[in-house]
C-alpha cells in the first residue's frame, strides 16, 4: 500500500534526497514518505540486503529509489559514494543524516574505544557525510540538511557516549547552519524522545520489561511513532521551512517538561530515567 503522507503530493517532485541508515526504522519510514512525495530517494547503509528490501518496497509502491552501501565512519567510502550519487543524479537537494546507534553501558564500565566508536557513529560520521554533500553538491546549488539528534537534556544515564555525541550534533547543526547559509544551505536537527520503532526489539531483560511503561512518563501518555519523526524531517527538508535554519526540533511529547511518575505505583517509580533512556534510540550500530 502506498505511503499516505500528511503533506501534499509532489512536495519533493524532481528532487534527489539522501537518507543514511535507510534500511530500517526511522530511515526506512522517512525514505518511504519522501519517495511517496515525489522525490528520488537514495538510501544508504552497511547492509545491502536491508537496503535492497526497502528499495523493492518503495518501487512496488510506485516510488523511485537507489541504494549505496557504505560506512559513514569511513571517509574514503563516503567521498566515493557521494561522488557516485552526484554523478548519477546531477545534484543532491536534501540529506537526512539518520544513520547511527549505540549500546547500553554505565560510564564507569565504558572503554575509551567503545566511547569513540559511538561518537564516530553518531557525530563524526554525520559530519563527514554533510561535508561531502556540501562540497560536492550543495555549495553550488543550495539544499537542506536534517541531522538526527536525541532528547539528552537531562543527561543520558547508561548512554554517556551517545548523549555526548547527540549534544555535539546539535551544536554542529548550528555551526554548519551559520557557515553554509551564504550558499543557500539550511541545516537543522530533530531530537526524538522515546520511539515506538523496531529499535525497541534490540533490548532484552530488565530494559525490555520497562519499555511498555515508558508512555507513563510522557505528558502526552504515549510514545512517538516513526511516521511522526518522518513528518518532522520532511517539514525541515521542504520549502515550508525555508526560513528555518540552525534549529533543533524536539519530538519528545513534552518529556523534558516533567513526568507523570506520581500517577505510577511506587514499585514502578524507581530511577525512572536511569534505564528508560536506553530505549529512546536503536541499539544497533548503523552506518
N, C-alpha and C positions, 0 to 999 in steps of 0.2 A: 504494500500500500504506500503511495507517495507520502512524503513528509508534509504535514499540514502546519505551516508556519503562521504566526500572528502578523507577519509582515506581508506587504503586497507582493503579488507575483512579479518576477522580473526585477526585483530590487538590485540584484547584482549582475544583471544581464551584461554579457560582454566582458566580464572581469575574470581575472585569474586570482584565486585566493589559496594560499598555502596554509595547511593545518598540520602542525607537527604532533606526533603522538596520535595520529588519526585512526589507528587500528582498533581502538576500544574506548569505552567510557565516554567522557565529555568530548574528546576529539572526534570520535565516531559520530556522535549525535550532532555536533556542530557541522561536521562535513556534510551530513545528510541535509541539514537545514540550508546551508549555504548553496549547495547544489540545487535544492528544491527552489531556491530563489533566483536561479538562472546563472550562477557562476560556474566556471570550470574550476573544480576544486582539485588541489594537489595535496594528497595525504602522504605523510612521511612517518617513518618509524623504523624499528630494527627487525621486526618480524614480518617477513614477506608474505606468509600465509594469511596473517590477520589483515594486512593491507589489501591483499587480493580479494578477500572475502567482503570487505567493506566496499571496495570498488565495484564488485559484482552487484551488491545491494543497491548502490547508487545508480548504476547503469540500468538495472532492472526496473527502477522507478522512473527512468527517463532522464536522469541527470548525466553530467559529464565529469569524468574523474580520471586522474592518472596517479601513479604511485612512484615513490622513490624511497628506497631503503638505505638508511644511513644512521650513524650515531651522532647526535647533536653535540656530543662532547669532543668529537674528533674534528679538529679544524679543517684538515685537508679534505675529509669526506664532505663536510658542509659546503666548502667552497666549490667542489666539483659538482655537487648536486644542484646548488643554486644556479650555477653556470648552465647546466643542462636544462633546468626549468625555464630560465630566461631565454635561452636559445630556441626552445621549442614554442614558447608562448609569447615572446616579444617583450613582455614586462610582467611584473607582479604588482597587482593592485592592493592586495591585503595579505596580512600574515597574522595567524593566531599561534603564538608561542605557547603551546599547550603541553608538550612532552615534559615528563618529569616523574618523580616518585621518590620514595623514601622507605625506611624500615624503622620499627619502634626500638628504642634503646634509651636507657637512662644516661644522662650526660656523663656521670662518673664511670660508666662502663663502656663509653663510646671511644673507639680508637680514632686517632687523627686521620687514618686512611679512610675509615668509614665516614667521618665528618666531611672530608674533602670530596669523596665520591658523590655525596648527596648535594653538596654545594655546587659542584661542577654540573650535576644533572639538572638542578632546579634554578641555577642562576647563570653560571658561565656558559652553558650550552645555549640558553636563550639569548645571551649577549652575542655569541658567535653567529647564530642564525640571523639575528636582527642586523648585525653589522654587514653581513654578506648580502642580505636582501636590500639594504640601503645602498651600499656601494655599487652593487651590480644592476640595480633597477631603480629604486625609489629616489635616489639622489637626483636623477634626471627627470623622473616622471611624477614624483609625489606618491602618496599612498597612506595606508592606515595600518598600524601595528597594535595588536592587543596581546598583552602578556598575562600569563597565569600566575597569580599570587595565592594568598590564603588568609584566613582570619587568624592573625597571630598577635593581636593587640594585647592580650592578657598573658603573653608568653605562650610557649608551646611545650609543656611538660612531656618528657619522654620522646621529644622530637626536636631537640635543640638544633640539630643540623638543618632541618628543613625550615624551622622558624627563622633562623638567621638568613637562610637563602631567600625565602619569600619576602622578608623585610628588605633585603638587598634589592630584590626585583622591583619592589615599589619605588625605591629611591632611584634605581636605574631608569625606570619608566619616566620619572620627572626629568632626569638629566637628558635623556635622549629626546624627549619632547621639546626641550629648550634648544638643544643643539641642532636638531633636524627640522625645526619649524620653518626656517627660511627656504627649505627645499620642498615645502608643501607636504611634509610628512607629519601625521599625528600619531602619538604614542600614548596608549592608555593601558590600564590593568584591570582585571577582575579578581576579586577576592571572595571565593565561595566559602560558605560555612560548611555545615555537615551535609553531605551529598548522598542522596539515595541512588547509588550507582553500583556498577559491577565491582568497583574497587572495594566495597564493603566485604566482598566474598573472600578477600585475601587474608582477613583476620581470623584468628582462632582463639579458643579458650575463653578467658575472662573478658577480653575485649570484644569478642563476637557476641557474648551474652549481653553486654552493655548496649550494643547497637540499637535494639528496639526501644531503649529508654531515652535515647538522645533527644527525641522530639519533646520530651517533658521539660527540657531545659531551654527550649526555644520559645520566646514570647508568642510566635505565630502557631506554635503547637505541632509543627511538622518539619520534615527535612526538605531541603531544596532538591529539585529534580534536575536531571541533566539538561532537559529542554529549557528550563528557566535560566540556566547558566548560558546555554547556547543563544537564547534570545538576547541576553545582555551583550554577548560578544558580537552578534550581528548588528545590534544597535551601534556599537562603537566602531565597527568596521564600515558602517554605511554613512551616507551623506546626512542622515538625520542628526548625526553628532559632529557636523562639520566644524563647529566652533569649540569643540571639547578636545583638549589635549593635556597630558600630564596628570590625568585624573585616575584615581583608584575607585572603581565601582564595587561597593560591598554588596554581596548577595548572601546575607547571613541570617535573615529572619529576625534581626534585632538582638541576636545573642549577646553582643558586647554591651548592650544597654542594661543587662541584668538577666536574671533567670527565674524560672518558676519553681525552684527547688523546694520552697516552703509548702508547695502543694503535693510533694512527693513523700512517701513514707520515709521515716528516718533511716531505715535499713538500706535504702537506695540512695541516700544523700551523701554518703562519704566520698570525699575527694571527687566531686562531680567533674572537674575539668582536668584531672590528672591522668585519666586513661581515655576519657571521652574524646579528647583532641585527636587521638590516634585514628579515629575513623573518618576524619574530615577529608582526607585525600587518599588516593590509591597507594598501596604499599609497594607495588611492583616498580622497579626502576625501569623507566622507559627511555626512548631516545630515537 
